[in-house]
Each structure stands twice: as C-alpha cells, then as structure tokens.
Amino acid sequence: MLVVRILCRMRVGLATPRFDVEVRLGAGLPCFNIVGLPATEVKESKGRVRTALVNSRL
C-alpha cells in the first residue's frame, strides 16, 4: 500500500488556502473515493475525474 500526500492550493476569491490531497494505491478492484467537502460540485466531479482517468488510460 502506497500513501502519498500532496500539498495543494485552491483559489477562493482572492485567498488561496492550502489543503492536503492524500492518495493510497492498493490491490483490488479499480475505484476511487472523494471524501470531505460534501459540496454538490465535489460530488459531481467524481464522474469527470473517472472519465479523465479512463481517457488517460491510468
């Protein structure tokens, strides 16, 4: 199991707060989960992320 933490920034108006993205790779069925930030935009982004991963052949 590989765990990686990436430090990122997101633009909110004029501010750019920092946040962490954590990735874990493991054996099993291919899937991904988005946790935290239960906003509707984040929930809808899961389909776009899945499509981007399929199209990039990852």
C-alpha positions as CSV (number, residue, x, y, z in Angstrom):
1,M,0.0,0.0,0.0
2,L,1.4,3.3,-1.1
3,V,0.3,6.5,0.6
4,V,1.2,9.9,-0.8
5,R,0.4,13.4,0.5
6,I,0.4,16.3,-1.9
7,L,0.2,19.9,-0.7
8,C,-2.2,21.9,-2.9
9,R,-3.8,25.3,-3.0
10,M,-7.2,26.3,-4.2
11,R,-8.5,29.7,-5.2
12,V,-11.3,31.1,-3.1
13,G,-11.9,34.7,-4.2
14,L,-8.6,36.4,-3.6
15,A,-7.4,33.9,-1.0
16,T,-5.5,30.7,-1.7
17,P,-5.9,28.4,1.3
18,R,-3.6,25.3,1.4
19,F,-5.0,21.8,1.7
20,D,-3.7,18.2,1.5
21,V,-4.6,15.6,-1.0
22,E,-3.9,12.0,0.1
23,V,-3.6,9.1,-2.3
24,R,-3.5,5.5,-1.5
25,L,-2.8,2.8,-4.0
26,G,-3.7,-0.8,-3.2
27,A,-4.6,-4.1,-4.8
28,G,-8.3,-4.9,-5.6
29,L,-11.0,-3.6,-7.9
30,P,-10.3,-0.3,-9.5
31,C,-12.2,2.5,-7.7
32,F,-11.6,5.9,-6.1
33,N,-13.4,7.8,-3.4
34,I,-13.6,11.5,-2.8
35,V,-14.0,12.3,0.9
36,G,-14.6,15.6,2.7
37,L,-16.0,18.8,1.3
38,P,-19.6,17.4,0.8
39,A,-20.5,20.3,-1.6
40,T,-22.5,19.3,-4.7
41,E,-19.7,20.4,-7.0
42,V,-17.3,18.0,-5.4
43,K,-19.8,15.1,-5.6
44,E,-20.4,15.9,-9.3
45,S,-16.7,16.0,-10.0
46,K,-16.3,12.3,-9.4
47,G,-17.8,11.4,-12.8
48,R,-15.4,13.9,-14.5
49,V,-12.4,12.5,-12.7
50,R,-13.4,8.9,-13.6
51,T,-13.7,9.9,-17.3
52,A,-10.4,11.7,-17.2
53,L,-8.7,8.6,-15.7
54,V,-10.3,6.3,-18.3
55,N,-9.3,8.6,-21.2
56,S,-5.7,8.8,-19.9
57,R,-5.5,5.0,-19.6
58,L,-4.4,5.0,-16.0
